[in-house]
Every structure is written in structure tokens, then in C-alpha cells.
């Protein structure tokens, strides 16, 4: 019996299929030997279990965003790149904070390429700021997102903040349990992404815009399922499968599935944006059965053999939007931006 998880309200549709609301992933989970009624009950319990756990320790909306300084990397020319990210305390609400007093850097230019659209939860190494070899002092990122609460992140070149590739992969959950010593991890390089066509586009409201990218990668690191996330065993009883599903692994550190994905996200722009097809989440959604590399039981979708990924995007409101594409090999990311002017 196979369950296709879609973004529809929870309901039983016959033939052993349960359609779920929050538990989207665009992938299939197979449960042989479970009756239709048993399958429905299993995932109703799963929905309740996740919702109950979430309500005790987190919020869907109403919370703010904290900026984060991740550290710095040395560049071949002697300059340095300071990497920043953020933590949106909401699990669902995405916030928009335009460049200005509520979203600014200092000293110097307020706009340093930071996002104005903030996805849920933890987003690491979202953007970088290049500073010269003789840079001293700090870069201060100020965010004010809720009821005048001011949050700041301070970037500096202190030695404690130095980042190596292995450090970045470790902090995002790529390496664990000795995997950091393997050659495919140590020699990994980020994917290279190339946008086909202009980096600036114009489109009308509701008119699909096709974006195509080409991705080149070294095929590293090797595919790895999430650490401590055992797959369903063919010999498991229906009850054992149910218990495993409603009790996803407890993890003391960040952990993820290692595999290649490509996703578009809204980086700047406050209007509603729709992507076709479903985009793998680039933020750390650690709930079970989500479309996220950090989600228990998730598996990466198949990538085109030629490395070319096509996506349609449409906009519901006029204005300027900056979309950012992420090619993620499960350890490091390559990025590409496109600016879209949406007219009526």
C-alpha cells in the first residue's frame, strides 16, 4: 500500500490513500500489510503527535527573526568573506523586512546584500560580505521584526570565527559519526550553478516565467541517509512501523540527508510567489515527513542526468523580486540570483 503525500487537508480518499495537510514532501512512503483504516489512523496519530510536540515548544507565527553571524572564510586574493544567516522563530510565517532602519548594516552602507524575505526557522550561510585584507572592527547587522524588538549580529575577523569547508558541513549536519574523515567529504567542493538567459527578467502578473539552470558538481559527498534515521525494515510489523513513524529520532545536533538538490527561494520581495514544481526546503525543517533534507525519512528527488533544472515561477503582485537558487550537494551550496520585474 502506498501513500502519496500532498498539500491537501487530511482526509481519506479510498484505496488506502490518506491526503495530508502539513506533511508534504512530494515523495512516497510505502506501508505494506496496513489496511486503509489502519493507514488513516496511523497518520492521524502522526499529525496529532507532531502538532502536539510543536505547540509545546514553538510557534507557527507571531515571533521574530534573529540575525546570525556564522563566521568568515579566507579568499585566494587575501580578502575575506563574512557569512551571515538568521533564525526565524516561526515554523510557518515568512516575514518581510525592507532595507532601512529595521534591516540595516553599519558602519557604511545599510544594504550589504542581506535578505528582506525571511523563511521559517534556521537558515545558515545565507549571504556573504567581502571585506579587504586589512579590515578591522565589526560589521553590525540590525533587524527589527516584532513590536520594536531589536536584534543584532556582529561580524568580525576574530580567529574563533574562522570557517573551513568541513566546519560548514559539520554545522549543517552533513558530517557525523566519523563521516568527516572520509575522502568524499574532505575533498568536496560546492556545485557550480549557471543561469540560462539574462539575470534580469520582466513578466506580467500571473504569467509563468521559466527559469533554467545548469549545475556542475564533483559528485561528492556520497549519498547518505540521515544519521540514526533507520529506514523501514521489510520485516517490521505494522505496529512497529507506526511506532517508528510517530516517534522520529531524537537528535542532539543538526542532522541531514546527503544528496543533490536544487531549489529556488524568494530572497527579496513581499508578494506571493508560486513555484512549479514543489521546491525542496532550504531551511532546516526537522519535523518528520517534510520536504526537507533535515526531515526524518526524507529522500532526495532524482536530479536530471544532464544537470539542467527547469522551474516555472509566477507572481501575484507587481514589484521587484530577487530570487535565489541553491544547488546543494548535501554539504556545500552553489548560488545564483535572478531579478524579476513584475508588471500589471
N, C-alpha and C positions, 0 to 999 in steps of 0.2 A: 504494500500500500504506500502511495507517495503523496506527500503534502507539498503543494505549491504555495509558497508564502507570498502574498501580495498585499498592497497597501489599501485594503478594504476593511470595513468593520467586521468584527468577529461574527461569524455565522456558519451554520452547517449547510453545505450545498449538495449533499448526497455523494455517493460513490467514494466515501471515505475522505473527502476533502474538507478541510477547515480553512476558511479565509480569515486572516488575522489583520488587525489594525497596526499596532506599533511594531510587530515583529516581522519587519520586512527585510529581505535580503536578496531577492532575485535568484535564489538558489533552491534546490530541492533537498528535503530531508526524508529519508526512507525509513518506514517503520513496518516491517513485515510482521504478520500474525496479530496485528492490532485490529479490532473491529472498528467500524466507523464511529460507533458511540464511544468506544474507548479512546479513540484518537481525539475526538472532540473534547472529552473530559480531560484528557492529558494536557491539551493546550489551553483549555480554560484555566486549569490549575497553574500552568506555566505563566499565563498572562497575569493571574492574580498574584502569584509569587513575586514576579518582577516588579509589578506595580506596588505591592506592599513594601518590598525592600527599598524601592526608590523613594516612596513617600516618607520613610523614616529618616533618610539621611540626605536628601537632595530635593531640588525644585525643578519643575518644568519651565517656570517663567518667574519674572519678578525680581531676579537677582542681577548683579552687575558683572563687570569684566575687570580682571586684574592683569595689567601688563607684566611681562616676564622677560628678564634678560637671561639668555641661555649661555652666552659666553662668546669668545672670539676665536677666529682661525687666522693663521698667517697666510698671506698671499705670496706668490713667487716674486713679485716686484718689490717686496718689502713693506707693502701696506697691510692693513688688517681689515677683516670683515667682522663686524659686531652683529651677532644674531639675536633676534628678539622673537618672542611668541606671546601667548596670552592664555588665561584661564577664564572662560565664560562659565559662571557657576550654574547656569541653566542647562537642563538636558534637552530642551526643545526650542526655546526662544532664541532667535538670532537678532542681535542688536546692531543698529546703525548709528555711528557717531562721526559726523563730518569733521574734516580737518578744521581746526580752530581752537579756541581756548579749552574745549573739552577733549581734544585729541591732538596733542602737540608735543614736539620735541624742543628742547633747549639745552645749551645755548645755540644760537644760529637759527637756521630755517626751521619753521614749525613742521613743515611737510618733509619727511625723510623717507617717503615711500611706504609708510605704515598703512595697514588696512583701515577702512572705515566701516566695513561689514564684518561682524564677528560671529563665527559659527559657534555651536554649543561646545562646552567642555574644553579640554586641554588641546591646544594647538601649538606644536613646538616648531621652532626654527622657521617661522612664517616668512620673515624677511630679514635682509641684511643691510647694514650701512657700512660702506667702505670709508676708512679713515687713514690718514697718511702715517708713514713710519714714525714720525716724531709727535704723534698725537699724545696729549696728556690731559688729565682731568676726566670728566664724565659726560656722557650724553644722558639726559633725563627725559623719559617718556611719561607724559601725564595723560591719564584717562579719567574722565568724569562721566559715569554712565547711569547712576541711580541716585536720585534725591540729593545731589550735590556732594556725594561721597567721592573724594579724590584718591586715586590710586596711582602710584608711581613706580617706575622701574629705572634702575641706574646702571648704565653700561660703562665699563672701564676695561683697561687692558691689564688689570692685575693678573699675576701668574695663576692664581687659583681658578680663573675663568677660562683658561685655555681649553680649546676643544680639538680633539683629533677625530678622524672618521670613526674609529672604534668607540669613542665616547658617545658620539651622536647616535650610533646604532644601539649601544647599550641602553641609553636613556629612553629610547623609543621602544624598547622591548625586543629588538632583533636578536640579541645575543643573551644566552642564559645557560647555565649548567655546563660550561666548558666550550660552548659553540664559538666563543670569541677567539679561541686558539686555532680554529680551522682555517685553512688557506683561502677558502672561498669567501670567508668573512674578512680576513686581514687584507686581501688584495682587491676587495670590492671597490668599484668606482661608481659614481652616480650616473644614471641614464642621461642621455643627451636627447633633448626634445627640439624638434624643428616644426614651426608652424607653416603650413602650406598657404600661401597668399599673404595679403597685407596684414600688418599688426593693428591697423585701424579700419573699422568697418562701419557702414551705415545701414540701418534696417528700419522698417516700419513696425509699429506696434502689432503684435500677433503674427508677424511674418517670420517663418522659420529661417534661421541663419545656420548654414552648415559650416562647421569647423573641422578641419582635418589636420592631424599632426603625424609626424613620423618619429618613431622612437628607436634609438640605437642603445644597446646595452651589452655589457660583457657577460651576461648570463649568471651573474653572481649577486648575492649568495644563493646557495642551493635551497630549493623549496623545503620548508619546514613547517609542520603544523604547530600550533601554539603549544608552548611548554606546559606540561601537566594537563593538556586537554585531550584526553584519550578519545579515540573515535568509538562509535558504537560497534560492539562486537557482535558478529553473527550469532553467537551462542547466547547472547543476553536474552533473558526473558522479557516480555512486555513490561513487567513491573520494574525490572532493573533499568530498562531504557527510560521509563518515565521518571524514576528517581534521579537518574543522572541528568535528565533534561531540566528538572525543576530545581536542581542543586548544582549550578555550574561551578567550576573550580574557584576556590578562594585563592586569590593571588596577592602576595605581599608587595610585589613590584609589578611594573608595567610589563605586559607580555603580548606578543602578536604572532600572527601567521606570517611567514616569509614567502612572498610571491609577488610577481609583477602585476601592477595595476596602473590605470590611467584615469584621472578624474579632473573634471572642470569644477571650479567653485567661483562664487561671487566674491571678489576681493574689495571692490568699491561699487557703490550704487545701492539705492534703497528700495527700488521697485521689485515686484515679483518676477523671478526668472525661472523658467522651466527648461530642464534638460531632458533630451530623449537620446539615448536610453538612460536608465537609472544609473546614477553615479555612485561609485564606491566612496564611502565617507573617508575624508582625510583627517577627521578629528577622532579622538580616542573614545569611541563608544564601546564600553566594556560590558554592556548587557548582552545576555545570551541571544543568539539568533538575530543579530543585527547585520546590516550590510557594511561591516567594518572589519578590517584586519585585526582589531583588538577584541573582537567579539568571540566568545567560546563557540566552537563548532562551525565557524565561518570557513569557506573555501574560496580562493580567488577565482574569478571567471577566466575563461580561456581568452588569451590575447591573440590578435591576428598574427599569422606567421610572417607577414611582410612588415610588421611593426607599424602599420598605418591604422590610426583610430579615427573614426568619423563620428561626430556628435552633432545633433541639431539642438539649437537653443532658441527660445522665443521670449519676448519681453512684453509685459502688460502695461508699463508706464514709460512715458518719454524721459529722456535724460541721457547722461553719460554713465557708462558702466565699464568697469575694469574686471575682466575675467582672468583668473589664474589657473593654468593647467599644471597638474602634478603627475609626473611619471615616477612611480615609487617601486623600486625593485625589492622592497621588503626590508631595506636597510638604509638606503640613501635616496634622495629625491632630486630629479631634474625639473626645472620650472620653465614655464613660458607664459607670457601675458598677451592679451588682446584687448584693445579698447573699442567699445561699441557705442556709437551714437544712435539713439533710438528716437525716431520722429513719428509724428501722428500721420 
